[in-house]
């Protein structure tokens, strides 16, 4: 019985039209809707996804890396190791572009910095002033620390978004 079921299932998947007509006529409406559900499940998407394009302006030189961190929760922003996506790209003097594909629509914030010496740390002097360039989405301003998530947050819609972040150097 199980073998017969598996053979019919294989026929249904491999040759849906042939399978449809091999079913007795009084079962065809049920078979039709079962096939629609089974075949449609393979084509459904888990959710709408959009691309985020981040234009970074004002990169001072081509030394080191530009490090980008994307956050989707205020309680994680901008804590190291809490970003949902991080990207490190070799620095290019002037302007750079990051493309982050397949993001769900929602509210996000970005923190990035130019790690000129490539040591994986955001360098500061003895007073705490930055020694490397930094920036936040919405070009949120810094005052004695990183801006709040709400100040840097932007909405990503189903159609995607392009944002510009200008790096600040001291």
C-alpha positions as CSV (number, residue, x, y, z in Angstrom):
1,X,0.0,0.0,0.0
2,X,2.8,2.4,0.9
3,X,4.7,1.6,-2.3
4,X,1.5,2.3,-4.3
5,X,1.1,5.6,-2.5
6,X,4.8,6.6,-3.2
7,X,4.5,5.7,-6.9
8,X,1.3,7.8,-7.2
9,X,3.0,10.7,-5.4
10,X,6.0,10.5,-7.8
11,X,3.6,10.5,-10.7
12,X,1.8,13.5,-9.3
13,X,5.0,15.5,-8.8
14,X,6.7,14.4,-12.1
15,X,3.7,14.5,-14.3
16,X,0.9,16.5,-12.7
17,X,-1.4,16.5,-15.8
18,X,-1.1,12.8,-16.4
19,X,-1.8,12.2,-12.7
20,X,-4.8,14.5,-12.7
21,X,-6.4,12.4,-15.5
22,X,-5.5,9.1,-13.9
23,X,-7.7,9.9,-10.8
24,X,-11.3,8.9,-11.0
25,X,-13.5,11.8,-12.0
26,X,-15.3,12.1,-8.7
27,X,-11.9,12.7,-6.9
28,X,-10.5,15.2,-9.5
29,X,-11.6,18.4,-7.6
30,X,-9.8,17.1,-4.5
31,X,-6.8,16.0,-6.5
32,X,-6.7,19.4,-8.3
33,X,-6.6,21.4,-5.1
34,X,-4.0,19.1,-3.5
35,X,-1.8,19.6,-6.6
36,X,-2.2,23.3,-6.4
37,X,-1.2,23.4,-2.7
38,X,1.8,21.0,-3.2
39,X,3.1,22.8,-6.3
40,X,2.3,26.3,-5.0
41,X,4.3,25.6,-1.8
42,X,7.5,25.4,-3.9
43,X,6.9,28.8,-5.4
44,X,5.9,30.8,-2.3
45,X,8.4,33.2,-0.8
46,X,9.1,33.3,3.0
47,X,8.5,37.1,3.0
48,X,9.2,40.1,0.9
49,X,12.9,41.0,0.8
50,X,14.5,44.3,-0.3
51,X,18.0,45.5,-1.0
52,X,19.6,48.2,1.1
53,X,22.2,50.4,-0.6
54,X,24.5,52.4,1.7
55,X,26.5,55.2,0.0
56,X,29.5,56.1,2.2
57,X,30.8,59.6,1.5
58,X,34.0,61.3,2.7
59,X,36.4,58.3,3.1
60,X,39.7,60.1,3.9
61,X,42.1,57.5,2.3
62,X,42.3,54.0,1.0
63,X,44.1,52.5,4.0
64,X,42.5,49.8,6.1
65,X,38.8,48.8,6.0
66,X,35.4,50.5,6.2
67,X,33.4,48.4,8.7
68,X,29.6,48.5,8.6
69,X,27.2,47.1,11.2
70,X,23.4,46.9,10.7
71,X,21.1,46.8,13.7
72,X,17.4,46.1,13.9
73,X,16.8,46.5,17.7
74,X,17.3,49.5,19.9
75,X,18.6,47.5,22.8
76,X,21.5,46.1,20.7
77,X,22.5,49.4,19.0
78,X,25.5,50.0,18.6
79,X,26.9,47.3,20.8
80,X,29.8,45.3,19.4
81,X,28.8,41.8,18.4
82,X,25.1,42.6,18.4
83,X,24.7,43.6,14.8
84,X,22.5,41.4,12.6
85,X,24.9,42.0,9.7
86,X,28.4,43.2,9.6
87,X,30.5,43.9,6.5
88,X,34.2,44.8,6.1
89,X,35.3,46.3,2.8
90,X,38.7,47.6,1.8
91,X,38.6,51.3,2.0
92,X,38.4,53.4,-1.2
93,X,39.3,57.1,-0.9
94,X,36.3,59.3,-1.6
95,X,33.0,57.4,-1.9
96,X,32.1,53.8,-1.4
97,X,28.9,51.7,-1.7
98,X,27.7,48.8,0.3
99,X,24.8,46.6,-1.0
100,X,23.0,44.5,1.6
101,X,20.5,42.2,-0.2
102,X,17.4,40.4,0.9
103,X,16.4,42.4,4.1
104,X,12.9,42.2,5.4
105,X,11.0,45.5,5.6
106,X,11.4,47.1,8.9
107,X,13.3,49.7,11.0
108,X,17.1,49.6,10.9
109,X,20.1,51.7,12.0
110,X,23.7,51.6,10.8
111,X,27.0,52.3,12.5
112,X,30.2,52.3,10.5
113,X,33.8,53.4,10.9
114,X,37.0,53.6,8.8
115,X,39.4,51.2,10.5
116,X,42.5,52.8,8.9
117,X,45.0,50.7,10.8
118,X,43.0,47.4,10.3
119,X,43.2,46.5,14.0
120,X,39.4,45.7,14.3
121,X,39.0,48.4,16.9
122,X,37.6,51.9,16.8
123,X,40.6,53.9,17.9
124,X,40.3,56.9,20.3
125,X,42.8,59.1,21.9
126,X,43.4,59.4,25.7
127,X,40.5,61.9,26.1
128,X,38.2,59.6,24.2
129,X,38.0,61.6,20.9
130,X,37.9,59.4,17.8
131,X,41.1,58.9,15.8
132,X,39.3,57.2,12.9
133,X,36.4,58.3,10.8
134,X,32.9,57.2,11.9
135,X,29.3,57.7,10.7
136,X,25.7,56.7,11.5
137,X,22.6,56.3,9.4
138,X,20.6,59.4,8.9
139,X,23.9,61.2,9.6
140,X,22.9,61.2,13.3
141,X,25.0,63.5,15.4
142,X,27.3,62.4,18.1
143,X,27.4,64.0,21.5
144,X,29.5,62.3,24.2
145,X,28.7,58.9,22.6
146,X,26.8,57.2,19.8
147,X,23.4,58.5,18.9
148,X,20.3,56.6,20.1
149,X,18.7,54.0,17.8
150,X,15.7,56.3,17.3
151,X,18.0,59.1,16.0
152,X,19.8,56.8,13.5
153,X,16.8,54.6,12.5
154,X,15.4,54.5,9.0
155,X,12.5,52.6,7.5
156,X,13.3,50.0,4.8
157,X,10.2,49.3,2.7
158,X,9.5,46.4,0.4
159,X,10.9,48.2,-2.6
160,X,14.4,48.8,-1.0
161,X,16.2,51.9,0.1
162,X,19.3,53.9,-0.6
163,X,20.8,55.9,2.2
164,X,23.9,58.1,2.5
165,X,26.3,58.2,5.4
166,X,29.0,60.8,5.6
167,X,32.1,59.9,7.6
168,X,33.3,62.3,10.2
169,X,37.0,62.7,11.1
170,X,38.4,64.7,14.0
